[in-house]
Amino acid sequence: MAISRAQLLKELLPGLNALFGLEYARYGEEHKEIYETETSERSFEEEVKLSGFSAAPVKNEGSAIAYDNAQEAFTARYTHVTIAQGFSLTEEAIEDNLYDSLSGRYTKALARSMAYTKQVRAASVLNTGFTAAVGGDGQPLFSASHPLVSGGTNSNIPTTPADLNETSLEAAVIQISLWTDERGLLIASKPRKLIVPPALQFVATRLLETELRVGTADNDINAIKNNGSIPEGYTINHYLTDTNAWFLCTDVPNGMKHFVRTPLQNSMDGDFDTGNVRYKARERYSFGFSDPLGMFGSAGA
């Protein structure tokens, strides 16, 4: 439905001093702290995880060499979605000069709406990561049972869900360092960055940026900071819905991915029959993950 003069009555009356409510500040592109962005030219993208070889066995004298087999482990699929929104003004509203006073404000509001939607969709992969965000291996993003070709499993959650504190963060760093590849070989993985909701920003500051241990009377150093265990520090994501959940981005490649099929586009046109002018914003993208070891997550206690 087009925006008519009846919906914008005050803008037609004298004595109007200000229009407000459409020019709030907004948070930046926080998804860039989590996702690696790539472009896409197809309706969907697939990425396949390969299995290497197991540890080399001892060859006994005179015996034949052992041959191993490589194979595909699983396939992750990214299906792009189209996000679009628009508004229109009636011919009469434009004729009474409401176009000049409102089009700029509403196009900014439209851009804000599109940006907000993108951040919500990006964060939803983490927000649903303990239950609904199922990957190519058949497990949620965060699971204690990511299956391996060798028959074992990797876990990217704590043994017991834990709130963010010194003990849980140190345990996560150790757990990440013990991950293996599909054939059980250690992969030397490390955390890079801590992702927290606004409620945990002060806890994160104390854990990562103080010289001494937090909350003790001992004169011990802060081992997490001293060892450079989380080299990129922490970042706040304002679209996380659980105030207790926290996440670690790791250096495992091909983890969290953002594919851009069509960048944000704006357009407008006029309707001959009604005289209305329509404005539209559209983009097409997908958020997801290939290797779940690209992230570690705790839902909190």
Salt bridges, closest charged atoms under 4 A:
GLU23 OE2 - ARG105 NE 3.81
GLU29 OE1 - LYS32 NZ 2.72
GLU30 OE2 - HIS238 ND1 2.60
GLU33 OE1 - LYS193 NZ 2.74
GLU38 OE2 - LYS257 NZ 3.20
GLU45 OE1 - ARG42 NH2 2.73
GLU46 OE2 - ARG77 NH2 2.81
GLU47 OE2 - LYS257 NZ 2.59
ASP68 OD1 - ARG183 NH2 3.13
ASP96 OD2 - ARG5 NH1 3.18
ASP137 OD2 - HIS146 ND1 2.67
GLU166 OE1 - ARG213 NH2 2.84
GLU182 OE2 - LYS49 NZ 3.24
GLU211 OE2 - LYS225 NZ 3.87
ASP220 OD2 - ARG213 NH1 3.23
GLU232 OE2 - ARG192 NH1 3.02
GLU232 OE1 - LYS193 NZ 3.66
ASP269 OD1 - ARG278 NE 3.13
GLU283 OE1 - LYS118 NZ 3.35
ASP291 OD2 - LYS49 NZ 3.40
